[in-house]
């Protein structure tokens, strides 16, 4: 029986910062928040065109860097 989820590892300091960021919001967990942000990033990239422009790639990389993924 396979799972439809995988585990992503992020630095603990980033996790703690995100936990503070979501306090008082509708997000129930850091995981829920991160999934939301990543879905938004992907949807935004897909809406613009089938192929990403160099500028879109730069923007996505910058957002991921700010989230601590790069």
PyMOL commands that set and color helices and strands:
alter all, ss='L'
color gray80, all
select helices_A, chain A and resi 12-21+30-48+54-66
alter helices_A, ss='H'
color red, helices_A
deselect
rebuild
show_as cartoon
